[in-house]
Amino acid sequence: MSTSTSPGGCRPGCGACCIAPSISSPLPGMPGGKPAGVRCVQLDDANLCRLFGDPRRPAVCERFDHDPELCGDDRDEALAHIEALELAT
């Protein structure tokens, strides 16, 4: 499996942290935040955040970074790990 990462430190094409967790703070296009398991409207077709580096990006999103323990070896593992954390909190 490829472990290459994008300049932001994330696995290209993953987007798990923009889908699995809930976001309670407002973000552009989703003024009420987003529920867990719902794709963020700021996630583009390549599963990259359109708000990366933008001051409008929610603080919770800024805290997500590629962490091998959280992200696992592939997108499916990342989704499963983040979903488990979401359920536990």
C-alpha positions in Angstrom: 0.0 0.0 0.0 1.2 3.5 -0.8 2.0 5.7 2.2 2.8 8.8 0.1 1.3 12.0 1.4 0.3 15.3 0.0 2.0 18.6 1.0 -0.6 18.9 3.8 0.5 15.6 5.3 -2.6 13.7 4.3 -2.9 10.6 2.1 -4.0 11.7 -1.4 -7.6 10.8 -2.2 -8.5 9.8 1.4 -10.9 12.5 2.8 -11.8 10.2 5.8 -11.5 13.1 8.3 -13.9 15.2 6.1 -16.5 12.4 6.2 -16.4 10.3 9.4 -16.4 12.9 12.2 -19.2 15.3 13.1 -18.3 19.0 13.0 -20.4 21.2 15.3 -18.9 24.5 14.2 -20.3 26.3 11.1 -18.3 26.1 7.9 -18.8 27.6 4.5 -21.7 25.8 2.8 -22.7 24.0 6.0 -23.7 26.8 8.5 -25.0 24.2 11.0 -21.9 22.1 10.9 -22.1 18.5 9.6 -23.2 15.2 11.1 -20.9 12.2 11.3 -20.7 10.1 8.2 -21.8 13.0 5.9 -19.4 14.2 3.3 -18.3 17.8 3.9 -19.3 20.1 1.0 -15.8 21.5 1.0 -14.4 18.1 0.0 -13.6 18.2 -3.7 -13.9 15.3 -6.2 -10.2 14.3 -5.5 -11.1 14.1 -1.7 -9.1 17.2 -0.9 -10.3 20.0 1.3 -11.1 23.2 -0.5 -10.5 25.2 2.7 -7.0 23.8 3.5 -5.0 26.9 4.5 -8.1 29.1 4.5 -8.9 31.0 7.8 -12.5 29.9 7.4 -11.5 26.2 7.9 -12.9 25.1 11.3 -10.4 24.6 14.2 -11.4 21.0 14.6 -10.3 20.4 11.0 -7.0 22.1 11.6 -6.2 19.5 14.3 -6.5 16.6 11.9 -3.2 15.6 10.4 -1.9 12.4 8.9 -1.2 10.2 11.8 -0.4 6.6 10.9 -2.1 5.3 14.1 -5.3 7.1 13.3 -5.2 6.8 9.5 -4.0 3.2 9.2 -2.8 1.8 5.9 -5.6 3.0 3.7 -8.8 5.0 3.5 -11.0 2.2 4.7 -8.9 1.9 7.9 -9.0 5.7 8.4 -12.8 5.8 8.1 -13.1 2.9 10.5 -10.8 4.4 13.1 -12.4 7.9 12.9 -15.9 6.4 13.1 -14.9 4.5 16.2 -13.6 7.6 17.8 -16.8 9.5 16.9 -18.9 6.8 18.5 -16.8 6.8 21.6 -17.2 10.5 22.2 
